[in-house]
Amino acid sequence: MSSIVLGVGASHSTLMNTHADQVVHTDRAEAFRAGLAAARDRLAAARPDVVVLAGSNHFRGFWLDLIPSFTLGVGEVIAAGEAGTPKGPQHVDPAFAQELAAELVGAGIDVAISARLQIDHGQSHAIQYLLDGIEVPVVPLVVNVFATPLPTPARCAGVGEAIAAAVARIGGDRRVAVVASGGLSHQLPWPSDWTDPEGADEEFLVDAWLNGRGEWERYDQRRREIIVAAQPCIFRDFDEHFLADLERGELRRYAELSSEQIAERAGNGGQELRTWLVMAAALGFRAGRALAYAEMPEWLTGMGVAVIDGMGAAA
């Protein structure tokens, strides 16, 4: 029987790679980087045999022609490599991924599968920093957090709980870590409703979201310009309460929020909190520890890192 030994949640931002010179030596940036490094060390110490990586999609792997709520990478996984993130084939465990997918579907979670999954920084940012130097295969779980209608937070928590139950049924005595990549609060210059874009920039983005399959790089320069020009919008109070609730083991309450409530309290980028709910639910909403929080307007995001120990952490 396999077991979940550690959960990790961490924010991501490609601006951390491309705009590092704007925050060199700032205490805020150093605090977040130190938190990532501490989480990386906790992952190494947990000695996982496989990492289930719940992250988002930023329209480099999925487009509006087809976006499942949840997709599990069960074969080849290729990172897009945008903005200095890892590029190309990733280290994976297809046998475990296929077994996990079968268990989830058998339990009533109709997760989509991909035997050739392209991920972007929604997942590869975590590979770059949290798994740096750790030779462990990943099983990506891509959660739709941007193309409405989104899966409900309650459903995301249910998926996390189903992952925990599935891991307990899977044989081989594997040690499993669950990593969430996304959030905390931020506001992206993206249309909250892709069916009703406002202005030329949002119309361009929707066009990229609809027609980007196979040629996402054609849209990337202008898309990057739109993102870099965005005004930061970070809800520090929300982020600090969220991490405090994680430390108290009280994240289940966030599964009761609607998408509209999340957008109001944490911005449209805060929809990525769904990945944290998947992770926290897989860890049974146990109390955890926040390793870092930094309000980073230069990266447009409230950047948090936290860990939750699993039942098998001390084994």
Disulfide bonds with the S-S distance in Angstrom:
none
